[in-house]
Amino acid sequence: MAAKILAMQANPSTPEGKTRRLRSAVLWFFALSALSVFAQELPMKIRLHVNSDIATATLVDNATTRDFVALLPLTITLVDFAKVERIGDLPRKLSTVGAPIGMDPVAGDITYYAPWNNLTIFAGDNVYADGLVRMGKVATGLAALQRSGPLKVRIERIQD
């Protein structure tokens, strides 16, 4: 009996075989569509307007970054913290689903500091800190973000 059912499903001329082929085609369509959208999103880039200067950054793909991008465009004031950090309050908490516990930041890292709900851009290297989630890296214009603050920064997504 089982052999007969398998033979009907494998035969493309039977209704069961046609249903199976259609189901496979639909699954492939959605899988390829999802991959296409994902590929178009990466790498995601942002532009940071710092007074009259411009910095650019490339973002990583994680839940925190996607949540951050949903806030853009965003104007934020960054202040100096611990000499090597520029921090600013975000309008709401970001998702940290799947995020590591912390990280060792280096100059140019763009991070989310979950305990304080801060966007943090590192002007210099720092030590490991719990609660930091990497969102990206400044590619150009880091010097503009290394100046003493407060810095008014407008952040927008670069549309290719």
Contact map, one row per residue, 1 for C-alpha under 8 A:
1111100000000000000000000000000000000000000000000000000000000000000000000000000000000000000000000000000000000000000000000000000000000000000000000000000000000000
1111110000000000000000000000000000000000000000000000000000000000000000000000000000000000000000000000000000000000000000000000000000000000000000000000000000000000
1111111000000000000000000000000000000000000000000000000000000000000000000000000000000000000000000000000000000000000000000000000000000000000000000000000000000000
1111111100000000000000000000000000000000000000000000000000000000000000000000000000000000000000000000000000000000000000000000000000000000000000000000000000000000
1111111110000000000000000000000000000000000000000000000000000000000000000000000000000000000000000000000000000000000000000000000000000000000000000000000000000000
0111111111000000000000000000000000000000000000000000000000000000000000000000000000000000000000000000000000000000000000000000000000000000000000000000000000000000
0011111111100000000000000000000000000000000000000000000000000000000000000000000000000000000000000000000000000000000000000000000000000000000000000000000000000000
0001111111100101100000000000000000000000000000000000000000000000000000000000000000000000000000000000000000000000000000000000000000000000000000000000000000000000
0000111111110101100100000000000000000000000000000000000000000000000000000000000000000000000000000000000000000000000000000000000000000000000000000000000000000000
0000011111110000100000000000000000000000000000000000000000000000000000000000000000000000000000000000000000000000000000000000000000000000000000000000000000000000
0000001111111101100000000000000000000000000000000000000000000000000000000000000000000000000000000000000000000000000000000000000000000000000000000000000000000000
0000000011111111110010000000000000000000000000000000000000000000000000000000000000000000000000000000000000000000000000000000000000000000000000000000000000000000
0000000000111110110000000000000000000000000000000000000000000000000000000000000000000000000000000000000000000000000000000000000000000000000000000000000000000000
0000000110111111110000000000000000000000000000000000000000000000000000000000000000000000000000000000000000000000000000000000000000000000000000000000000000000000
0000000000011111111000000000000000000000000000000000000000000000000000000000000000000000000000000000000000000000000000000000000000000000000000000000000000000000
0000000110110111111100000000000000000000000000000000000000000000000000000000000000000000000000000000000000000000000000000000000000000000000000000000000000000000
0000000111111111111110000000000000000000000000000000000000000000000000000000000000000000000000000000000000000000000000000000000000000000000000000000000000000000
0000000000011111111111000000000000000000000000000000000000000000000000000000000000000000000000000000000000000000000000000000000000000000000000000000000000000000
0000000000000011111111100000000000000000000000000000000000000000000000000000000000000000000000000000000000000000000000000000000000000000000000000000000000000000
0000000010000001111111110000000000000000000000000000000000000000000000000000000000000000000000000000000000000000000000000000000000000000000000000000000000000000
0000000000010000111111111000000000000000000000000000000000000000000000000000000000000000000000000000000000000000000000000000000000000000000000000000000000000000
0000000000000000011111111100000000000000000000000000000000000000000000000000000000000000000000000000000000000000000000000000000000000000000000000000000000000000
0000000000000000001111111110000000000000000000000000000000000000000000000000000000000000000000000000000000000000000000000000000000000000000000000000000000000000
0000000000000000000111111111000000000000000000000000000000000000000000000000000000000000000000000000000000000000000000000000000000000000000000000000000000000000
0000000000000000000011111111100000000000000000000000000000000000000000000000000000000000000000000000000000000000000000000000000000000000000000000000000000000000
0000000000000000000001111111110000000000000000000000000000000000000000000000000000000000000000000000000000000000000000000000000000000000000000000000000000000000
0000000000000000000000111111111000000000000000000000000000000000000000000000000000000000000000000000000000000000000000000000000000000000000000000000000000000000
0000000000000000000000011111111100000000000000000000000000000000000000000000000000000000000000000000000000000000000000000000000000000000000000000000000000000000
0000000000000000000000001111111110000000000000000000000000000000000000000000000000000000000000000000000000000000000000000000000000000000000000000000000000000000
0000000000000000000000000111111111000000000000000000000000000000000000000000000000000000000000000000000000000000000000000000000000000000000000000000000000000000
0000000000000000000000000011111111100000000000000000000000000000000000000000000000000000000000000000000000000000000000000000000000000000000000000000000000000000
0000000000000000000000000001111111110000000000000000000000000000000000000000000000000000000000000000000000000000000000000000000000000000000000000000000000000000
0000000000000000000000000000111111111000000000000000000000000000000000000000000000000000000000000000000000000000000000000000000000000000000000000000000000000000
0000000000000000000000000000011111111100000000000000000000000000000000000000000000000000000000000000000000000000000000000000000000000000000000000000000000000000
0000000000000000000000000000001111111110000000000000000000000000000000000000000000000000000000000000000000000000000000000000000000000000000000000000000000000000
0000000000000000000000000000000111111111000000000000000000000000000000000000000000000000000000000000000000000000000000000000000000000000000000000000000000000000
0000000000000000000000000000000011111111100000000000000000000000000000000000000000000000000000000000000000000000000000000000000000000000000000000000000000000000
0000000000000000000000000000000001111111110000000000000000000000000000000000000000000000000000000000000000000000000000000000000000000000000000000000000000000000
0000000000000000000000000000000000111111110000000000000000000000000000000000000000000000000000000000000000000000000000000000000000000000000000000000000000000000
0000000000000000000000000000000000011111111000000000000000000000000000000000000000000000000000000000000000000000000000000000000000000000000000000000000000000000
0000000000000000000000000000000000001111111100000000000000000000000000000000000000000000000000000000000000000000000000000000000000000000000000000000000000000000
0000000000000000000000000000000000000111111100000000000000001000000000000000000000000000000000000000000000000000000000000000000000000000000000000000000000000000
0000000000000000000000000000000000000001111110000000000001111000000000000000000000000000000000000000000000000000000000000000000000000000000000000000000000000000
0000000000000000000000000000000000000000111111000000000001110000000000000000000000000000000000000000000000000000000000000000000000000000000000000000000000001100
0000000000000000000000000000000000000000001111100000000111100000000000000000000000000000000000000000000000000000000000000000000000000000000000000000000000001110
0000000000000000000000000000000000000000000111110000000111100000000000000000000000000000000000000000000000000000000000000000000000000000000000000000000000111100
0000000000000000000000000000000000000000000011111000011110000000000000000000000000000000000000000000000000000000000000000000000000000000000000000000000000111100
0000000000000000000000000000000000000000000001111100011110000000000000000000000000000000000000000000000000000000000000000000000000000000000000000000000011110000
0000000000000000000000000000000000000000000000111111111000000000000000000000000000000000000000000000000000000000000000000000000000000000000000000000000011100000
0000000000000000000000000000000000000000000000011111111000000000000000000000000000000000000000000000000000000000000000000000000000000000000000011000001111000000
0000000000000000000000000000000000000000000000001111100000000000000000000000000000000000000000000000000000000000000000000000000000000000000000000000001110000000
0000000000000000000000000000000000000000000000001111110000000000000000000000000000000000000000000000000000000000000000000000000000000000000000000000000000000000
0000000000000000000000000000000000000000000000001111111000000000000000000000000000000000000000000000000000000000000000000000000000000000000010010000000000000000
0000000000000000000000000000000000000000000000111101111100000000000000000000000000000000000000000000000000000000000000000000000000000000000010010000000000000000
0000000000000000000000000000000000000000000000111100111110000000000000000000000000000000000000000000000000000000000000000000000000000000011111011000000000000000
0000000000000000000000000000000000000000000011110000011111000000000000000000000000000000000000000000000000000000000000000000000000000000011110000000000000000000
0000000000000000000000000000000000000000000011110000001111100000000000000000000000000000000000000000000000000000000000000000000000000001111100000000000000000000
0000000000000000000000000000000000000000001111000000000111110000000000000000000000000000000000000000000000000000000000000000000000000001111000000000000000000000
0000000000000000000000000000000000000000001111000000000011111000100000000000000000000000000000000000000000000000000000000000000000000011100000000000000000000000
0000000000000000000000000000000000000000001100000000000001111100100000000000000000000000000000000000000000000000000000000000000000000111000000000000000000000000
0000000000000000000000000000000000000000011000000000000000111110110000000000000000000000000000000000000000000000000000000000000000000010000000000000000000000000
0000000000000000000000000000000000000000000000000000000000011111110000000000000000000000000000000110000000000000000000000000000000000010000000000000000000000000
0000000000000000000000000000000000000000000000000000000000001111111000000000000000000000000000111110000000000000000000000000000000000000000000000000000000000000
0000000000000000000000000000000000000000000000000000000000000111111100000000000000000000000001111010000000000001000000000000000000001010000000000000000000000000
0000000000000000000000000000000000000000000000000000000000111111111110000000000000000000000000000000000000000000000000000000000000000010000000000000000000000000
0000000000000000000000000000000000000000000000000000000000001111111111000000000000000000000000000000000000000000000000000000000000000000000000000000000000000000
0000000000000000000000000000000000000000000000000000000000000011111111100000000000000000000001100000000000000000000000000000000000000000000000000000000000000000
0000000000000000000000000000000000000000000000000000000000000001111111110000000000000000000001000000000000000000000000000000000000000000000000000000000000000000
0000000000000000000000000000000000000000000000000000000000000000111111110000000000000000000000000000000000000000000000000000000000000000000000000000000000001000
0000000000000000000000000000000000000000000000000000000000000000011111110000000000000000000000000000000000000000000000000000000000000000000000000000000000000000
0000000000000000000000000000000000000000000000000000000000000000001111111100000000000000000000000000000000000000000000000000000000000000000000000000000000000000
0000000000000000000000000000000000000000000000000000000000000000000111111100000000000000000000000000000000000000000000000000000000000000000000000000000000111000
0000000000000000000000000000000000000000000000000000000000000000000000111110000000000000000000000000000000000000000000000000000000000000000000000000000001111000
0000000000000000000000000000000000000000000000000000000000000000000000111111000000000000000000000000000000000000000000000000000000000000000000000000000001110000
0000000000000000000000000000000000000000000000000000000000000000000000001111100000000000000000000000000000000000000000000000000000000000000000000000000111100000
0000000000000000000000000000000000000000000000000000000000000000000000000111110000000001110000000000000000000000000000000000000000000000000000000000000111100000
0000000000000000000000000000000000000000000000000000000000000000000000000011111000000011100000000000000000000000000000000000000000000000000000000000011110000000
0000000000000000000000000000000000000000000000000000000000000000000000000001111100000111000000000000000000000000000000000000000000000000000000000000111110000000
0000000000000000000000000000000000000000000000000000000000000000000000000000111110000111000000000000000000000000000000000000000000000000000000000001111000000000
0000000000000000000000000000000000000000000000000000000000000000000000000000011111111110000000000000000000000000000000000000000000000000000000000001110000000000
0000000000000000000000000000000000000000000000000000000000000000000000000000001111111110000000000000000000000000000000000000000000000000000000000000000000000000
0000000000000000000000000000000000000000000000000000000000000000000000000000000111111000000000000000000000000000000000000000000000000000000000000000000000000000
0000000000000000000000000000000000000000000000000000000000000000000000000000000111111000000000000000000000000000000000000000000000000000000000000000000000000000
0000000000000000000000000000000000000000000000000000000000000000000000000000000111111100000000000000000000000000000000000111110000000000000000000100000000000000
0000000000000000000000000000000000000000000000000000000000000000000000000000000111111110000000000000000000000000000000011111000000000000000000000000000000000000
0000000000000000000000000000000000000000000000000000000000000000000000000000011110011111000000000000000000000000000000011110000000000000000000001100100000000000
0000000000000000000000000000000000000000000000000000000000000000000000000000111110001111100000000000000000000000000001111000000000000000000000000000000000000000
0000000000000000000000000000000000000000000000000000000000000000000000000001111000000111110000000000000000000000000001110000000000000000000000000000000000000000
0000000000000000000000000000000000000000000000000000000000000000000000000001100000000011111000000000000000000000000111100000000000000000000000000000000000000000
0000000000000000000000000000000000000000000000000000000000000000000000000001000000000001111110000000000000000000000011100000000000000000000000000000000000000000
0000000000000000000000000000000000000000000000000000000000000000000000000000000000000000111110000000000000000000000000000000000000000000000000000000000000000000
0000000000000000000000000000000000000000000000000000000000000000000000000000000000000000011111000000000000000000000010000000000000000000000000000000000000000000
0000000000000000000000000000000000000000000000000000000000000000000000000000000000000000011111100000000000000000010010000000000000000000000000000000000000000000
0000000000000000000000000000000000000000000000000000000000000001001100000000000000000000000111110000000000000000010010000000000000000000000000000000000000000000
0000000000000000000000000000000000000000000000000000000000000011001000000000000000000000000011111000000000000000000000000000000000000000000000000000000000000000
0000000000000000000000000000000000000000000000000000000000000011000000000000000000000000000001111110000000000000010000000000000000001000000000000000000000000000
0000000000000000000000000000000000000000000000000000000000000011000000000000000000000000000000111110000000000000000000000000000000000000000000000000000000000000
0000000000000000000000000000000000000000000000000000000000000110000000000000000000000000000000011111000000000000000000000000000000000000000000000000000000000000
0000000000000000000000000000000000000000000000000000000000000111000000000000000000000000000000011111100000000000000000000000000000001000000000000000000000000000
0000000000000000000000000000000000000000000000000000000000000000000000000000000000000000000000000111111000000000000000000000000000001000000000000000000000000000
0000000000000000000000000000000000000000000000000000000000000000000000000000000000000000000000000011111000000000000000000000000001111000000000000000000000000000
0000000000000000000000000000000000000000000000000000000000000000000000000000000000000000000000000001111100000000000000000000000111111000000000000000000000000000
0000000000000000000000000000000000000000000000000000000000000000000000000000000000000000000000000001111110000000000000000000000111111100000000000000000000000000
0000000000000000000000000000000000000000000000000000000000000000000000000000000000000000000000000000011111000000000000000000011110000000000000000000000000000000
0000000000000000000000000000000000000000000000000000000000000000000000000000000000000000000000000000001111101000000000000100111100000000000000000000000000000000
0000000000000000000000000000000000000000000000000000000000000000000000000000000000000000000000000000000111111000000000000101110000000000000000000000000000000000
0000000000000000000000000000000000000000000000000000000000000000000000000000000000000000000000000000000011111000000000000111110000000000000000000000000000000000
0000000000000000000000000000000000000000000000000000000000000000000000000000000000000000000000000000000001111100000000001111000000000000111001000000000000000000
0000000000000000000000000000000000000000000000000000000000000000000000000000000000000000000000000000000011111110000000001100000000000111110000000000000000000000
0000000000000000000000000000000000000000000000000000000000000000000000000000000000000000000000000000000000011111000000111100000000000111110000000000000000000000
0000000000000000000000000000000000000000000000000000000000000000000000000000000000000000000000000000000000001111100000111000000000011111000000000000000000000000
0000000000000000000000000000000000000000000000000000000000000001000000000000000000000000000000000000000000000111110011110000000000111110000000000000000000000000
0000000000000000000000000000000000000000000000000000000000000000000000000000000000000000000000000000000000000011111111110000000000111000000000000000000000000000
0000000000000000000000000000000000000000000000000000000000000000000000000000000000000000000011010000000000000001111111000000000000111000000000000000000000000000
0000000000000000000000000000000000000000000000000000000000000000000000000000000000000000000000000000000000000000111111000000000000100000000000000000000000000000
0000000000000000000000000000000000000000000000000000000000000000000000000000000000000000100000000000000000000000111111000000000000000000000000000000000000000000
0000000000000000000000000000000000000000000000000000000000000000000000000000000000000000110111000000000000000001111111100000000000000000000000000000000000000000
0000000000000000000000000000000000000000000000000000000000000000000000000000000000000011110000000000000000000001111111110000000000000000000000000000000000000000
0000000000000000000000000000000000000000000000000000000000000000000000000000000000000011110000000000000000000111100011111000000000000000000000000000000000000000
0000000000000000000000000000000000000000000000000000000000000000000000000000000000001111000000000000000000000111100001111100000000000000000000000000000000000000
0000000000000000000000000000000000000000000000000000000000000000000000000000000000001110000000000000000000011110000000111110000000000000000000001000000000000000
0000000000000000000000000000000000000000000000000000000000000000000000000000000000011100000000000000000011111100000000011111110000000000000000000000000000000000
0000000000000000000000000000000000000000000000000000000000000000000000000000000000011100000000000000000000110000000000001111100000000000000001001100000000000000
0000000000000000000000000000000000000000000000000000000000000000000000000000000000011000000000000000000001110000000000000111110000000000000000000000000000000000
0000000000000000000000000000000000000000000000000000000000000000000000000000000000010000000000000000000011100000000000000111111000000000000000000000000000000000
0000000000000000000000000000000000000000000000000000000000000000000000000000000000010000000000000000000111100000000000000101111100000000000000000000000000000000
0000000000000000000000000000000000000000000000000000000000000000000000000000000000000000000000000000000110000000000000000000111110000000000000000000000000000000
0000000000000000000000000000000000000000000000000000000000000000000000000000000000000000000000000000011110000000000000000000011111000000000000000000000000000000
0000000000000000000000000000000000000000000000000000000000000000000000000000000000000000000000000000011100000000000000000000001111110000000000000000000000000000
0000000000000000000000000000000000000000000000000000000000000000000000000000000000000000000000000000111000000000000000000000000111110000000000000000000000000000
0000000000000000000000000000000000000000000000000000000000000000000000000000000000000000000000000000111000000001111000000000000011111000000000000000000000000000
0000000000000000000000000000000000000000000000000000000000000000000000000000000000000000000000000000111000000011110000000000000011111100000000000000000000000000
0000000000000000000000000000000000000000000000000000000000000001000000000000000000000000000000010011111000000011110000000000000000111110000000000000000000000000
0000000000000000000000000000000000000000000000000000000000010000000000000000000000000000000000000000001000001111000000000000000000011111000000000000000000000000
0000000000000000000000000000000000000000000000000000000000111101100000000000000000000000000000000000000000001111000000000000000000001111100000000000000000000000
0000000000000000000000000000000000000000000000000000000011110000000000000000000000000000000000000000000000001110000000000000000000000111110000000000000000000000
0000000000000000000000000000000000000000000000000000000011100000000000000000000000000000000000000000000000011100000000000000000000000011111000000000000000000000
0000000000000000000000000000000000000000000000000000001111000000000000000000000000000000000000000000000000011100000000000000000000000001111111000000000000000000
0000000000000000000000000000000000000000000000000000001111000000000000000000000000000000000000000000000000010000000000000000000000000000111111000000000000000000
0000000000000000000000000000000000000000000000000000001110000000000000000000000000000000000000000000000000000000000000000000000000000000011111000000000000000000
0000000000000000000000000000000000000000000000000000111100000000000000000000000000000000000000000000000000000000000000000000000000000000011111111000000000000000
0000000000000000000000000000000000000000000000000000001000000000000000000000000000000000000000000000000000010000000000000010000000000000011111111100000000000000
0000000000000000000000000000000000000000000000000000000000000000000000000000000000000000000000000000000000000000000000000000000000000000000011111110000000000000
0000000000000000000000000000000000000000000000000100111000000000000000000000000000000000000000000000000000000000000000000000000000000000000011111110000000000000
0000000000000000000000000000000000000000000000000100001000000000000000000000000000000100000000000000000000000000000000001010000000000000000011111110001000000000
0000000000000000000000000000000000000000000000000000000000000000000000000000000000010100000000000000000000000000000000000010000000000000000001111111000000000000
0000000000000000000000000000000000000000000000000000000000000000000000000000000000000000000000000000000000000000000000000000000000000000000000111111100000000000
0000000000000000000000000000000000000000000000000000000000000000000000000000001100000000000000000000000000000000000000000000000000000000000000000111111000000000
0000000000000000000000000000000000000000000000000000000000000000000000000000011100000100000000000000000000000000000000000000000000000000000000000011111000000000
0000000000000000000000000000000000000000000000000000000000000000000000000000111100000000000000000000000000000000000000000000000000000000000000000001111100000000
0000000000000000000000000000000000000000000000000110000000000000000000000000111000000000000000000000000000000000000000000000000000000000000000001001111110000000
0000000000000000000000000000000000000000000000000110000000000000000000000011110000000000000000000000000000000000000000000000000000000000000000000000011111000000
0000000000000000000000000000000000000000000000011110000000000000000000000011110000000000000000000000000000000000000000000000000000000000000000000000001111100000
0000000000000000000000000000000000000000000000011100000000000000000000001111000000000000000000000000000000000000000000000000000000000000000000000000000111110000
0000000000000000000000000000000000000000000001111000000000000000000000011111000000000000000000000000000000000000000000000000000000000000000000000000000011111000
0000000000000000000000000000000000000000000001110000000000000000000000011100000000000000000000000000000000000000000000000000000000000000000000000000000001111100
0000000000000000000000000000000000000000000111100000000000000000000010011000000000000000000000000000000000000000000000000000000000000000000000000000000000111110
0000000000000000000000000000000000000000000111100000000000000000000000000000000000000000000000000000000000000000000000000000000000000000000000000000000000011111
0000000000000000000000000000000000000000000010000000000000000000000000000000000000000000000000000000000000000000000000000000000000000000000000000000000000001111
0000000000000000000000000000000000000000000000000000000000000000000000000000000000000000000000000000000000000000000000000000000000000000000000000000000000000111
